[in-house]
């Protein structure tokens, strides 16, 4: 059966949303700004961490976090990496989560640069991807990313009654592409969480990243709540359906409003766009 095309009403409503009017709140995990329609809750565009200022959130603050965020905003990824290596000694799930996401992003940005931006440098490209002598080669960064997600899973095994920890475990399994384990955590979150947004977002992430032709119904509650990241997931679904002009219009709008870099954009949407359009 052919998947239902996403309704143009949904797409036009998304495109018409005034993201510029959203408030900015700081992501307690990575320090980037989250664009929030209600001014108190949202998902980070960089690491997808959930914050809601109505609750007290116990995220470890490290002295280096401000420097890390500044380096990330300048897209100085080698500098951000050196700072992060000092932060991870705190042995905290949120910092391992940040490190897992950061190294995946770093790896993708190197891989995509060398793969697409430098015509005629193929030897150099493969060297950057695999040369173990090059500190920031893409494969090495991918394995560092995986290592940190596994560290998070290891140290949080005993604290599964906390909804934010279960969400981090769910996201980590998703990023490790261990979908059966992720689904198990998603079901725990459905039983445990008192926050509907967290469950809706996790479900949307699960279906958008596991189904080949995800149905737009999974992201409708997020779009209704004007969750900024839902526009990225919608763009990816439009790309899957080869509705490139709508996807482009939507992406132009989000990218103009959000503070880059966005890991969801680079690692998920852009990768999907390049695969779908054969670039
Ligand atoms: Zn973040």
py3Dmol code that shows the C-alpha trace and the ligand (Angstrom):
import py3Dmol

protein = """\
ATOM      1  CA  UNK A   1       0.000   0.000   0.000  1.00  0.00           C
ATOM      2  CA  UNK A   2       1.291   3.429  -0.921  1.00  0.00           C
ATOM      3  CA  UNK A   3       1.840   5.702   2.113  1.00  0.00           C
ATOM      4  CA  UNK A   4      -0.548   8.611   2.428  1.00  0.00           C
ATOM      5  CA  UNK A   5       0.890  11.876   1.163  1.00  0.00           C
ATOM      6  CA  UNK A   6       1.255  14.475   3.894  1.00  0.00           C
ATOM      7  CA  UNK A   7      -1.673  16.856   3.687  1.00  0.00           C
ATOM      8  CA  UNK A   8      -0.860  20.253   2.243  1.00  0.00           C
ATOM      9  CA  UNK A   9      -2.895  21.818   5.066  1.00  0.00           C
ATOM     10  CA  UNK A  10      -0.387  20.440   7.597  1.00  0.00           C
ATOM     11  CA  UNK A  11       2.562  21.610   5.512  1.00  0.00           C
ATOM     12  CA  UNK A  12       1.153  25.088   4.894  1.00  0.00           C
ATOM     13  CA  UNK A  13       0.350  25.534   8.586  1.00  0.00           C
ATOM     14  CA  UNK A  14       3.925  24.545   9.476  1.00  0.00           C
ATOM     15  CA  UNK A  15       5.362  26.946   6.912  1.00  0.00           C
ATOM     16  CA  UNK A  16       3.117  29.749   8.195  1.00  0.00           C
ATOM     17  CA  UNK A  17       4.245  29.336  11.834  1.00  0.00           C
ATOM     18  CA  UNK A  18       6.153  32.369  13.047  1.00  0.00           C
ATOM     19  CA  UNK A  19       9.183  30.674  14.617  1.00  0.00           C
ATOM     20  CA  UNK A  20      10.859  34.061  15.051  1.00  0.00           C
ATOM     21  CA  UNK A  21       8.306  34.912  17.738  1.00  0.00           C
ATOM     22  CA  UNK A  22       9.316  31.892  19.885  1.00  0.00           C
ATOM     23  CA  UNK A  23      11.175  32.449  23.165  1.00  0.00           C
ATOM     24  CA  UNK A  24      14.713  31.234  23.705  1.00  0.00           C
ATOM     25  CA  UNK A  25      15.507  29.038  26.670  1.00  0.00           C
ATOM     26  CA  UNK A  26      18.873  27.504  27.361  1.00  0.00           C
ATOM     27  CA  UNK A  27      19.375  23.763  26.971  1.00  0.00           C
ATOM     28  CA  UNK A  28      20.566  22.552  30.392  1.00  0.00           C
ATOM     29  CA  UNK A  29      22.525  19.784  28.691  1.00  0.00           C
ATOM     30  CA  UNK A  30      24.565  21.468  25.917  1.00  0.00           C
ATOM     31  CA  UNK A  31      23.911  25.177  26.566  1.00  0.00           C
ATOM     32  CA  UNK A  32      22.483  25.937  23.107  1.00  0.00           C
ATOM     33  CA  UNK A  33      19.273  27.968  22.858  1.00  0.00           C
ATOM     34  CA  UNK A  34      16.003  26.106  22.508  1.00  0.00           C
ATOM     35  CA  UNK A  35      13.260  27.874  20.550  1.00  0.00           C
ATOM     36  CA  UNK A  36      10.132  27.437  22.600  1.00  0.00           C
ATOM     37  CA  UNK A  37       6.595  28.411  21.602  1.00  0.00           C
ATOM     38  CA  UNK A  38       5.240  28.308  25.183  1.00  0.00           C
ATOM     39  CA  UNK A  39       8.341  29.954  26.668  1.00  0.00           C
ATOM     40  CA  UNK A  40       9.020  27.261  29.261  1.00  0.00           C
ATOM     41  CA  UNK A  41       9.508  23.903  27.558  1.00  0.00           C
ATOM     42  CA  UNK A  42      11.073  22.422  24.483  1.00  0.00           C
ATOM     43  CA  UNK A  43      13.520  20.044  22.853  1.00  0.00           C
ATOM     44  CA  UNK A  44      17.029  21.181  22.030  1.00  0.00           C
ATOM     45  CA  UNK A  45      17.765  21.590  18.304  1.00  0.00           C
ATOM     46  CA  UNK A  46      21.288  20.364  18.887  1.00  0.00           C
ATOM     47  CA  UNK A  47      21.026  17.420  21.290  1.00  0.00           C
ATOM     48  CA  UNK A  48      17.229  16.850  21.517  1.00  0.00           C
ATOM     49  CA  UNK A  49      17.388  17.086  25.317  1.00  0.00           C
ATOM     50  CA  UNK A  50      14.004  17.968  26.834  1.00  0.00           C
ATOM     51  CA  UNK A  51      13.668  20.825  29.244  1.00  0.00           C
ATOM     52  CA  UNK A  52      10.676  22.166  31.122  1.00  0.00           C
ATOM     53  CA  UNK A  53      11.347  25.037  33.481  1.00  0.00           C
ATOM     54  CA  UNK A  54       8.185  24.184  35.437  1.00  0.00           C
ATOM     55  CA  UNK A  55      10.100  21.281  36.971  1.00  0.00           C
ATOM     56  CA  UNK A  56      13.336  21.365  38.840  1.00  0.00           C
ATOM     57  CA  UNK A  57      15.869  19.631  36.646  1.00  0.00           C
ATOM     58  CA  UNK A  58      18.950  18.238  38.176  1.00  0.00           C
ATOM     59  CA  UNK A  59      21.462  18.637  35.368  1.00  0.00           C
ATOM     60  CA  UNK A  60      25.102  18.747  36.469  1.00  0.00           C
ATOM     61  CA  UNK A  61      26.786  22.049  35.799  1.00  0.00           C
ATOM     62  CA  UNK A  62      30.462  21.952  35.066  1.00  0.00           C
ATOM     63  CA  UNK A  63      32.838  24.905  35.031  1.00  0.00           C
ATOM     64  CA  UNK A  64      33.700  24.149  31.410  1.00  0.00           C
ATOM     65  CA  UNK A  65      30.145  24.129  30.014  1.00  0.00           C
ATOM     66  CA  UNK A  66      30.111  27.814  29.017  1.00  0.00           C
ATOM     67  CA  UNK A  67      33.381  27.389  27.095  1.00  0.00           C
ATOM     68  CA  UNK A  68      32.071  24.256  25.418  1.00  0.00           C
ATOM     69  CA  UNK A  69      28.892  26.037  24.267  1.00  0.00           C
ATOM     70  CA  UNK A  70      30.893  29.011  22.989  1.00  0.00           C
ATOM     71  CA  UNK A  71      33.145  26.702  20.931  1.00  0.00           C
ATOM     72  CA  UNK A  72      30.130  24.821  19.563  1.00  0.00           C
ATOM     73  CA  UNK A  73      28.397  28.057  18.536  1.00  0.00           C
ATOM     74  CA  UNK A  74      31.523  29.080  16.640  1.00  0.00           C
ATOM     75  CA  UNK A  75      31.539  25.584  15.085  1.00  0.00           C
ATOM     76  CA  UNK A  76      35.086  25.127  16.431  1.00  0.00           C
ATOM     77  CA  UNK A  77      34.555  21.412  16.929  1.00  0.00           C
ATOM     78  CA  UNK A  78      38.166  20.435  17.785  1.00  0.00           C
ATOM     79  CA  UNK A  79      38.169  23.045  20.604  1.00  0.00           C
ATOM     80  CA  UNK A  80      34.730  21.905  21.814  1.00  0.00           C
ATOM     81  CA  UNK A  81      36.006  18.324  21.855  1.00  0.00           C
ATOM     82  CA  UNK A  82      38.997  19.194  24.050  1.00  0.00           C
ATOM     83  CA  UNK A  83      36.738  20.964  26.554  1.00  0.00           C
ATOM     84  CA  UNK A  84      34.241  18.106  26.533  1.00  0.00           C
ATOM     85  CA  UNK A  85      36.974  15.597  27.405  1.00  0.00           C
ATOM     86  CA  UNK A  86      37.431  17.511  30.676  1.00  0.00           C
ATOM     87  CA  UNK A  87      33.693  17.517  31.333  1.00  0.00           C
ATOM     88  CA  UNK A  88      33.121  13.772  30.956  1.00  0.00           C
ATOM     89  CA  UNK A  89      35.205  12.943  34.045  1.00  0.00           C
ATOM     90  CA  UNK A  90      32.165  14.070  36.089  1.00  0.00           C
ATOM     91  CA  UNK A  91      30.671  10.691  35.090  1.00  0.00           C
ATOM     92  CA  UNK A  92      27.118  12.013  34.635  1.00  0.00           C
ATOM     93  CA  UNK A  93      24.480  10.679  32.222  1.00  0.00           C
ATOM     94  CA  UNK A  94      23.657  14.135  30.778  1.00  0.00           C
ATOM     95  CA  UNK A  95      27.304  14.773  29.947  1.00  0.00           C
ATOM     96  CA  UNK A  96      27.719  11.329  28.380  1.00  0.00           C
ATOM     97  CA  UNK A  97      24.555  12.037  26.389  1.00  0.00           C
ATOM     98  CA  UNK A  98      25.994  15.344  25.221  1.00  0.00           C
ATOM     99  CA  UNK A  99      29.303  13.668  24.307  1.00  0.00           C
ATOM    100  CA  UNK A 100      27.540  10.902  22.365  1.00  0.00           C
ATOM    101  CA  UNK A 101      25.597  13.471  20.354  1.00  0.00           C
ATOM    102  CA  UNK A 102      28.513  15.825  19.910  1.00  0.00           C
ATOM    103  CA  UNK A 103      30.855  13.172  18.475  1.00  0.00           C
ATOM    104  CA  UNK A 104      28.142  11.850  16.146  1.00  0.00           C
ATOM    105  CA  UNK A 105      27.651  15.406  14.896  1.00  0.00           C
ATOM    106  CA  UNK A 106      31.407  15.974  14.568  1.00  0.00           C
ATOM    107  CA  UNK A 107      31.804  12.736  12.629  1.00  0.00           C
ATOM    108  CA  UNK A 108      28.915  13.568  10.290  1.00  0.00           C
ATOM    109  CA  UNK A 109      30.222  17.047   9.613  1.00  0.00           C
ATOM    110  CA  UNK A 110      33.660  15.694   8.658  1.00  0.00           C
ATOM    111  CA  UNK A 111      32.190  12.865   6.625  1.00  0.00           C
ATOM    112  CA  UNK A 112      29.854  15.154   4.719  1.00  0.00           C
ATOM    113  CA  UNK A 113      32.496  17.807   4.091  1.00  0.00           C
ATOM    114  CA  UNK A 114      34.997  15.384   2.679  1.00  0.00           C
ATOM    115  CA  UNK A 115      32.371  13.508   0.773  1.00  0.00           C
ATOM    116  CA  UNK A 116      30.616  16.360  -0.911  1.00  0.00           C
ATOM    117  CA  UNK A 117      32.600  19.548  -0.738  1.00  0.00           C
ATOM    118  CA  UNK A 118      35.968  18.638  -2.196  1.00  0.00           C
ATOM    119  CA  UNK A 119      35.963  17.557  -5.774  1.00  0.00           C
ATOM    120  CA  UNK A 120      39.183  15.908  -6.857  1.00  0.00           C
ATOM    121  CA  UNK A 121      40.482  15.116  -3.386  1.00  0.00           C
ATOM    122  CA  UNK A 122      39.227  11.576  -3.097  1.00  0.00           C
ATOM    123  CA  UNK A 123      42.447  10.188  -1.646  1.00  0.00           C
ATOM    124  CA  UNK A 124      42.545  12.861   0.967  1.00  0.00           C
ATOM    125  CA  UNK A 125      38.884  12.228   1.710  1.00  0.00           C
ATOM    126  CA  UNK A 126      39.225   8.558   2.506  1.00  0.00           C
ATOM    127  CA  UNK A 127      42.319   9.415   4.514  1.00  0.00           C
ATOM    128  CA  UNK A 128      40.281  11.755   6.699  1.00  0.00           C
ATOM    129  CA  UNK A 129      37.592   9.196   7.167  1.00  0.00           C
ATOM    130  CA  UNK A 130      39.810   6.318   8.213  1.00  0.00           C
ATOM    131  CA  UNK A 131      43.387   7.450   8.963  1.00  0.00           C
ATOM    132  CA  UNK A 132      43.942   6.548  12.595  1.00  0.00           C
ATOM    133  CA  UNK A 133      46.755   9.082  12.864  1.00  0.00           C
ATOM    134  CA  UNK A 134      44.346  11.898  12.201  1.00  0.00           C
ATOM    135  CA  UNK A 135      42.859  12.735  15.590  1.00  0.00           C
ATOM    136  CA  UNK A 136      39.496  13.794  14.198  1.00  0.00           C
ATOM    137  CA  UNK A 137      38.879  11.193  11.512  1.00  0.00           C
ATOM    138  CA  UNK A 138      35.243  10.331  10.993  1.00  0.00           C
ATOM    139  CA  UNK A 139      35.386   6.653  12.017  1.00  0.00           C
ATOM    140  CA  UNK A 140      37.241   7.405  15.204  1.00  0.00           C
ATOM    141  CA  UNK A 141      34.663  10.052  16.111  1.00  0.00           C
ATOM    142  CA  UNK A 142      31.802   7.634  15.432  1.00  0.00           C
ATOM    143  CA  UNK A 143      33.293   5.070  17.776  1.00  0.00           C
ATOM    144  CA  UNK A 144      33.775   7.739  20.456  1.00  0.00           C
ATOM    145  CA  UNK A 145      30.123   8.690  20.065  1.00  0.00           C
ATOM    146  CA  UNK A 146      29.036   5.074  20.528  1.00  0.00           C
ATOM    147  CA  UNK A 147      31.352   4.660  23.510  1.00  0.00           C
ATOM    148  CA  UNK A 148      29.690   7.582  25.337  1.00  0.00           C
ATOM    149  CA  UNK A 149      26.156   6.386  24.645  1.00  0.00           C
ATOM    150  CA  UNK A 150      27.157   2.972  26.049  1.00  0.00           C
ATOM    151  CA  UNK A 151      28.660   4.657  29.117  1.00  0.00           C
ATOM    152  CA  UNK A 152      25.358   6.428  29.705  1.00  0.00           C
ATOM    153  CA  UNK A 153      23.458   3.134  29.430  1.00  0.00           C
ATOM    154  CA  UNK A 154      25.862   1.452  31.819  1.00  0.00           C
ATOM    155  CA  UNK A 155      25.671   4.055  34.592  1.00  0.00           C
ATOM    156  CA  UNK A 156      21.886   4.565  34.372  1.00  0.00           C
ATOM    157  CA  UNK A 157      20.889   0.926  34.588  1.00  0.00           C
ATOM    158  CA  UNK A 158      19.757   1.264  38.193  1.00  0.00           C
ATOM    159  CA  UNK A 159      17.884   4.588  37.938  1.00  0.00           C
ATOM    160  CA  UNK A 160      15.051   3.755  35.596  1.00  0.00           C
ATOM    161  CA  UNK A 161      12.254   5.311  37.615  1.00  0.00           C
ATOM    162  CA  UNK A 162      13.245   8.822  36.496  1.00  0.00           C
ATOM    163  CA  UNK A 163      11.462   9.964  33.302  1.00  0.00           C
ATOM    164  CA  UNK A 164      14.331  12.135  32.082  1.00  0.00           C
ATOM    165  CA  UNK A 165      16.794   9.238  32.502  1.00  0.00           C
ATOM    166  CA  UNK A 166      14.470   6.847  30.654  1.00  0.00           C
ATOM    167  CA  UNK A 167      14.209   9.423  27.863  1.00  0.00           C
ATOM    168  CA  UNK A 168      18.017   9.666  27.655  1.00  0.00           C
ATOM    169  CA  UNK A 169      18.272   5.865  27.557  1.00  0.00           C
ATOM    170  CA  UNK A 170      15.641   5.775  24.797  1.00  0.00           C
ATOM    171  CA  UNK A 171      17.464   8.423  22.732  1.00  0.00           C
ATOM    172  CA  UNK A 172      20.816   6.689  23.256  1.00  0.00           C
ATOM    173  CA  UNK A 173      19.467   3.368  21.976  1.00  0.00           C
ATOM    174  CA  UNK A 174      17.967   5.225  18.992  1.00  0.00           C
ATOM    175  CA  UNK A 175      21.309   6.851  18.188  1.00  0.00           C
ATOM    176  CA  UNK A 176      23.011   3.448  18.526  1.00  0.00           C
ATOM    177  CA  UNK A 177      20.336   2.077  16.139  1.00  0.00           C
ATOM    178  CA  UNK A 178      19.340  -0.545  18.721  1.00  0.00           C
ATOM    179  CA  UNK A 179      15.652  -0.223  17.971  1.00  0.00           C
ATOM    180  CA  UNK A 180      14.298  -3.182  19.973  1.00  0.00           C
ATOM    181  CA  UNK A 181      15.913  -1.824  23.150  1.00  0.00           C
ATOM    182  CA  UNK A 182      14.725   1.685  22.275  1.00  0.00           C
ATOM    183  CA  UNK A 183      11.152   0.433  21.943  1.00  0.00           C
ATOM    184  CA  UNK A 184      11.409  -1.178  25.366  1.00  0.00           C
ATOM    185  CA  UNK A 185      12.463   2.162  26.898  1.00  0.00           C
ATOM    186  CA  UNK A 186       9.699   3.938  24.971  1.00  0.00           C
ATOM    187  CA  UNK A 187       7.134   1.623  26.551  1.00  0.00           C
ATOM    188  CA  UNK A 188       8.600   2.320  30.015  1.00  0.00           C
ATOM    189  CA  UNK A 189       8.345   6.023  29.290  1.00  0.00           C
ATOM    190  CA  UNK A 190       4.677   5.633  28.320  1.00  0.00           C
ATOM    191  CA  UNK A 191       3.938   4.019  31.713  1.00  0.00           C
ATOM    192  CA  UNK A 192       6.178   6.258  33.784  1.00  0.00           C
ATOM    193  CA  UNK A 193       6.020   9.748  32.323  1.00  0.00           C
ATOM    194  CA  UNK A 194       3.612  12.378  33.565  1.00  0.00           C
ATOM    195  CA  UNK A 195       4.641  14.672  30.761  1.00  0.00           C
ATOM    196  CA  UNK A 196       2.693  14.057  27.557  1.00  0.00           C
ATOM    197  CA  UNK A 197       5.167  16.061  25.462  1.00  0.00           C
ATOM    198  CA  UNK A 198       8.043  13.762  26.345  1.00  0.00           C
ATOM    199  CA  UNK A 199       6.094  10.661  25.317  1.00  0.00           C
ATOM    200  CA  UNK A 200       4.784  12.265  22.114  1.00  0.00           C
ATOM    201  CA  UNK A 201       8.262  13.336  21.112  1.00  0.00           C
ATOM    202  CA  UNK A 202       9.829   9.948  21.846  1.00  0.00           C
ATOM    203  CA  UNK A 203       7.093   8.191  19.820  1.00  0.00           C
ATOM    204  CA  UNK A 204       7.600  10.584  16.902  1.00  0.00           C
ATOM    205  CA  UNK A 205      11.378  10.052  16.970  1.00  0.00           C
ATOM    206  CA  UNK A 206      10.897   6.290  17.104  1.00  0.00           C
ATOM    207  CA  UNK A 207       8.565   6.110  14.087  1.00  0.00           C
ATOM    208  CA  UNK A 208      10.363   8.789  12.068  1.00  0.00           C
ATOM    209  CA  UNK A 209      13.702   7.031  12.478  1.00  0.00           C
ATOM    210  CA  UNK A 210      12.614   3.393  12.191  1.00  0.00           C
ATOM    211  CA  UNK A 211       9.913   3.352   9.535  1.00  0.00           C
ATOM    212  CA  UNK A 212      10.886   3.639   5.918  1.00  0.00           C
ATOM    213  CA  UNK A 213       7.764   5.642   5.078  1.00  0.00           C
ATOM    214  CA  UNK A 214       6.664   7.104   8.422  1.00  0.00           C
ATOM    215  CA  UNK A 215       3.117   8.334   8.694  1.00  0.00           C
ATOM    216  CA  UNK A 216       2.763  12.038   9.467  1.00  0.00           C
ATOM    217  CA  UNK A 217       0.159  11.267  12.144  1.00  0.00           C
ATOM    218  CA  UNK A 218       3.031  10.557  14.571  1.00  0.00           C
ATOM    219  CA  UNK A 219       4.205  14.159  14.507  1.00  0.00           C
ATOM    220  CA  UNK A 220       0.824  15.917  14.445  1.00  0.00           C
ATOM    221  CA  UNK A 221       0.637  16.398  18.257  1.00  0.00           C
ATOM    222  CA  UNK A 222       4.127  17.945  18.155  1.00  0.00           C
ATOM    223  CA  UNK A 223       3.193  20.263  15.306  1.00  0.00           C
ATOM    224  CA  UNK A 224       0.059  21.313  17.195  1.00  0.00           C
ATOM    225  CA  UNK A 225       2.247  22.192  20.175  1.00  0.00           C
ATOM    226  CA  UNK A 226       4.661  24.044  17.868  1.00  0.00           C
ATOM    227  CA  UNK A 227       7.640  21.953  18.901  1.00  0.00           C
ATOM    228  CA  UNK A 228      10.453  23.362  16.761  1.00  0.00           C
ATOM    229  CA  UNK A 229      12.122  19.999  16.119  1.00  0.00           C
ATOM    230  CA  UNK A 230       8.886  18.638  14.664  1.00  0.00           C
ATOM    231  CA  UNK A 231       9.497  20.860  11.622  1.00  0.00           C
ATOM    232  CA  UNK A 232      12.753  19.006  10.964  1.00  0.00           C
ATOM    233  CA  UNK A 233      10.981  15.670  11.220  1.00  0.00           C
ATOM    234  CA  UNK A 234       8.236  16.949   8.922  1.00  0.00           C
ATOM    235  CA  UNK A 235      10.872  18.101   6.420  1.00  0.00           C
ATOM    236  CA  UNK A 236      12.452  14.653   6.492  1.00  0.00           C
ATOM    237  CA  UNK A 237       9.073  13.025   5.823  1.00  0.00           C
ATOM    238  CA  UNK A 238       8.475  15.377   2.893  1.00  0.00           C
ATOM    239  CA  UNK A 239      11.904  14.426   1.532  1.00  0.00           C
ATOM    240  CA  UNK A 240      11.012  10.722   1.858  1.00  0.00           C
ATOM    241  CA  UNK A 241       7.914  11.454  -0.210  1.00  0.00           C
ATOM    242  CA  UNK A 242      10.006  13.407  -2.712  1.00  0.00           C
ATOM    243  CA  UNK A 243       8.049  16.605  -2.029  1.00  0.00           C
ATOM    244  CA  UNK A 244      11.296  18.560  -2.331  1.00  0.00           C
ATOM    245  CA  UNK A 245       9.900  22.045  -2.906  1.00  0.00           C
ATOM    246  CA  UNK A 246       7.798  21.914   0.285  1.00  0.00           C
ATOM    247  CA  UNK A 247      10.735  20.455   2.223  1.00  0.00           C
ATOM    248  CA  UNK A 248      13.012  23.183   0.942  1.00  0.00           C
ATOM    249  CA  UNK A 249      10.581  25.956   1.846  1.00  0.00           C
ATOM    250  CA  UNK A 250      10.166  24.563   5.354  1.00  0.00           C
ATOM    251  CA  UNK A 251      13.899  24.062   5.901  1.00  0.00           C
ATOM    252  CA  UNK A 252      14.742  27.546   4.675  1.00  0.00           C
ATOM    253  CA  UNK A 253      12.350  28.904   7.231  1.00  0.00           C
ATOM    254  CA  UNK A 254      13.638  26.872  10.196  1.00  0.00           C
ATOM    255  CA  UNK A 255      17.275  27.383   9.345  1.00  0.00           C
ATOM    256  CA  UNK A 256      16.758  31.127   9.198  1.00  0.00           C
ATOM    257  CA  UNK A 257      15.164  31.132  12.642  1.00  0.00           C
ATOM    258  CA  UNK A 258      17.244  28.635  14.598  1.00  0.00           C
ATOM    259  CA  UNK A 259      20.676  29.085  16.000  1.00  0.00           C
ATOM    260  CA  UNK A 260      22.964  26.730  14.153  1.00  0.00           C
ATOM    261  CA  UNK A 261      24.403  24.182  14.400  1.00  0.00           C
ATOM    262  CA  UNK A 262      21.532  21.750  14.586  1.00  0.00           C
ATOM    263  CA  UNK A 263      22.521  18.115  14.810  1.00  0.00           C
ATOM    264  CA  UNK A 264      19.067  16.986  13.667  1.00  0.00           C
ATOM    265  CA  UNK A 265      19.400  19.059  10.533  1.00  0.00           C
ATOM    266  CA  UNK A 266      22.904  17.922   9.615  1.00  0.00           C
ATOM    267  CA  UNK A 267      22.779  14.311  10.688  1.00  0.00           C
ATOM    268  CA  UNK A 268      19.213  13.427   9.837  1.00  0.00           C
ATOM    269  CA  UNK A 269      17.547  15.826   7.416  1.00  0.00           C
ATOM    270  CA  UNK A 270      20.495  16.776   5.223  1.00  0.00           C
ATOM    271  CA  UNK A 271      21.737  13.197   5.024  1.00  0.00           C
ATOM    272  CA  UNK A 272      18.217  12.118   3.993  1.00  0.00           C
ATOM    273  CA  UNK A 273      18.036  14.872   1.409  1.00  0.00           C
ATOM    274  CA  UNK A 274      21.342  13.880  -0.147  1.00  0.00           C
ATOM    275  CA  UNK A 275      20.350  10.213  -0.230  1.00  0.00           C
ATOM    276  CA  UNK A 276      16.912  10.935  -1.745  1.00  0.00           C
ATOM    277  CA  UNK A 277      18.170  13.308  -4.396  1.00  0.00           C
ATOM    278  CA  UNK A 278      21.147  11.090  -5.294  1.00  0.00           C
ATOM    279  CA  UNK A 279      23.850  13.648  -4.443  1.00  0.00           C
TER     280      UNK A 279
END
"""
ligand_1 = """\
1
ZN
Zn 21.094 20.592 23.952
"""
view = py3Dmol.view(width=600, height=400)
view.addModel(protein, "pdb")
view.setStyle({"model": 0}, {"cartoon": {"style": "trace"}})
view.addModel(ligand_1, "xyz")
view.setStyle({"model": 1}, {"stick": {}})
view.zoomTo()
view.show()
